[in-house]
Amino acid sequence: MEQPLDDKPKPYLCTDKRFTLKWDLNVHKRVHFGEKVYDCTACSKQFTRSSSLVRHNRIHNGEKLHKCQECDKAFRQSSNLNNHMKVHTGDKPYTCLLCGRNFSQSSHLQTHKRHVHGTERPYDCLYCGKTFKTRSDLNRHVRIHTTAKPYSCNRIYSGEKLYKCQECDKAFRQSSHLNSHMKVHTGDKPYTCSLCGRNFSQSSHLQTHKRHVHGTGRPYDCYYCGKPFKTRSDLNRHVRIHTAAKPYSCRHCSDCFTQLGRLKTHLLNSHNEGSWFTCYICEKKFHQSSHLKKHILLYHTGMKLFVCSQCSDYFSDQCIYL
């Protein structure tokens, strides 16, 4: 009920919420009464506020007024732009207390807790009774029963890579991939690990490094034997031991492999396809550049990447660390 309070800066009260103007109070009351007086002319959706209708209309006209100053992306709402800016700043203030993973938004952290660490499965399949942690998991599962395929490609995929690097001959399908690649040439690595001093060109690479190398949390359990893993990719590689799956096949012969790295090694050794990465100090050869970088860090710089969770000791070899 409307109650003017003359001694308050917001004199109009609705239950426990106050408003400065009577108009704002009247608009707010529509939430309780279910009044939606603003209709979208393009669809049947209705809104309680004109501002909500204005934001909604941008979906139909494709208008994106809020532009990012760091890249070419644009958004319909300022809140979406603010969330996007954390991609550039690397700001991830929300930390999971169970595994140490960081998130840029509180909603992402809550979803992670339910999906990875939660035990509740409140969503039941109407066809087989199987339970799921999230509604999205249930919706994906239901398509097994309904054979629904809701996603259709509206353009002919040519595989064309329009974004070309001016420093080398590489090209990319997305501008964001080109921007990330350019850091290879500029050497820009603004994200530093506080535990071992290693630098990274992207915030996501630093977070993955912290979980994989320094982290103690192992939230991904094997469905077959129960062994825990730090990352989902580690779990997926391990599961192939149980399933005997070999998804990587050689195009020159009938050999198949459980890991992409082993296929690359096979191509180099057996078919002379690909390029070796040679250490400039000891001339040892590697089939992946990441293996060469790790080799130089561990054996030629003396850097100790692995820290013990029980004491303060550091190790250069993960086998000794474990």
HELIX and SHEET records of a PDB file:
HELIX    1   1 LYS A   22  PHE A   33  1                                  12    
HELIX    2   2 SER A   50  ASN A   61  1                                  12    
HELIX    3   3 SER A   78  THR A   89  1                                  12    
HELIX    4   4 SER A  106  HIS A  112  1                                   7    
HELIX    5   5 LYS A  113  HIS A  117  3                                   5    
HELIX    6   6 ARG A  135  THR A  146  1                                  12    
HELIX    7   7 SER A  175  THR A  186  1                                  12    
HELIX    8   8 SER A  203  HIS A  209  1                                   7    
HELIX    9   9 LYS A  210  HIS A  214  3                                   5    
HELIX   10  10 ARG A  232  THR A  243  1                                  12    
HELIX   11  11 LEU A  260  HIS A  271  1                                  12    
HELIX   12  12 SER A  289  TYR A  299  1                                  11    
HELIX   13  13 GLN A  318  TYR A  321  1                                   4    
SHEET    1   A 2 TYR A  12  CYS A  14  0                                        
SHEET    2   A 2 LYS A  17  PHE A  19 -1                                        
SHEET    1   B 2 TYR A  38  ASP A  39  0                                        
SHEET    2   B 2 GLN A  46  PHE A  47 -1                                        
SHEET    1   C 2 HIS A  66  LYS A  67  0                                        
SHEET    2   C 2 ALA A  74  PHE A  75 -1                                        
SHEET    1   D 2 TYR A  94  THR A  95  0                                        
SHEET    2   D 2 ASN A 102  PHE A 103 -1                                        
SHEET    1   E 2 TYR A 123  ASP A 124  0                                        
SHEET    2   E 2 THR A 131  PHE A 132 -1                                        
SHEET    1   F 2 TYR A 163  LYS A 164  0                                        
SHEET    2   F 2 ALA A 171  PHE A 172 -1                                        
SHEET    1   G 2 TYR A 191  THR A 192  0                                        
SHEET    2   G 2 ASN A 199  PHE A 200 -1                                        
SHEET    1   H 2 TYR A 220  ASP A 221  0                                        
SHEET    2   H 2 PRO A 228  PHE A 229 -1                                        
SHEET    1   I 2 TYR A 248  SER A 249  0                                        
SHEET    2   I 2 CYS A 256  PHE A 257 -1                                        
SHEET    1   J 2 PHE A 277  THR A 278  0                                        
SHEET    2   J 2 LYS A 285  PHE A 286 -1                                        
SHEET    1   K 2 PHE A 306  VAL A 307  0                                        
SHEET    2   K 2 TYR A 314  PHE A 315 -1                                        
END                                                                             
